[in-house]
């Protein structure tokens, strides 16, 4: 599965209720595929290919780790602790992904 396909799956599993009142940008730097970012704005989610100029948090990983996290096979915190996932910016926002998206 390509990074684009994984992000499409993520976008379909968006929970607008959890995003009420939020204004965030999640940048995903995929080391072996295309970068994407998700713009969360008051209950909406927009998936954009490429880099955002000023993301709230940047998550750096390879496509295998991304697919594992989105499919639910890989725990994001475990991936972070194992060094498979790095975060730059407001690292606490990374924990919100589980609330904003149904990961399975």
Protein Blocks (a to p, Z undefined) as FASTA:
>chain_A
ZZklmmmmmmmmpcfklmgoiacddddddfkbccdddddeehiacddedjdfbdfbdcdd
dfklmmmmmnopacfklmmmnopaccehjfklmmmmmmmpccZZ
